[in-house]
Amino acid sequence: MNLKEWAAVTGISYATARRRYESGTLPVPTYRIGRLIMVGGPVTGETSGVG
């Protein structure tokens, strides 16, 4: 989920989420893909091996 979607779901403005990202105070892990800021851990494509 990108930062803009996360902000909408969380109920804060995108500007506030962006400021928190830039200051390092977001309560969730984030990473960048080019100009896009993603929330959560990066998807690696690995499977758990169960099943």
C-alpha positions as CSV (number, residue, x, y, z in Angstrom):
1,M,0.0,0.0,0.0
2,N,1.4,3.4,-0.8
3,L,1.7,6.3,1.7
4,K,-1.3,8.2,0.2
5,E,-3.6,5.1,0.6
6,W,-2.3,4.4,4.1
7,A,-2.9,8.0,5.2
8,A,-6.5,7.8,3.9
9,V,-7.2,4.5,5.7
10,T,-5.6,5.8,8.9
11,G,-7.6,9.1,8.8
12,I,-4.7,11.5,8.6
13,S,-3.9,13.8,5.7
14,Y,-1.3,12.9,3.1
15,A,0.7,16.0,4.0
16,T,1.0,14.9,7.7
17,A,1.9,11.3,6.6
18,R,4.6,12.7,4.3
19,R,6.0,15.0,7.1
20,R,6.1,12.0,9.5
21,Y,7.8,9.9,6.8
22,E,10.5,12.6,6.2
23,S,11.1,13.0,10.0
24,G,11.2,9.2,10.5
25,T,8.3,9.2,13.0
26,L,5.8,7.0,11.1
27,P,4.7,4.0,13.3
28,V,5.0,1.6,10.3
29,P,8.0,0.4,8.2
30,T,8.3,2.2,4.9
31,Y,10.5,1.9,1.8
32,R,10.8,3.7,-1.6
33,I,10.3,2.4,-5.1
34,G,11.5,5.3,-7.2
35,R,9.3,8.2,-6.2
36,L,6.6,6.0,-4.6
37,I,6.7,5.6,-0.8
38,M,5.3,2.2,0.2
39,V,4.1,1.2,3.7
40,G,4.9,-2.2,5.1
41,G,7.7,-4.6,4.3
42,P,8.9,-5.0,0.8
43,V,7.4,-7.9,-1.1
44,T,10.2,-10.3,-2.1
45,G,8.3,-13.0,-3.9
46,E,9.5,-15.7,-1.5
47,T,7.0,-18.3,-0.3
48,S,6.9,-19.8,3.1
49,G,7.3,-23.3,1.9
50,V,4.1,-24.5,3.5
51,G,1.7,-26.6,1.5
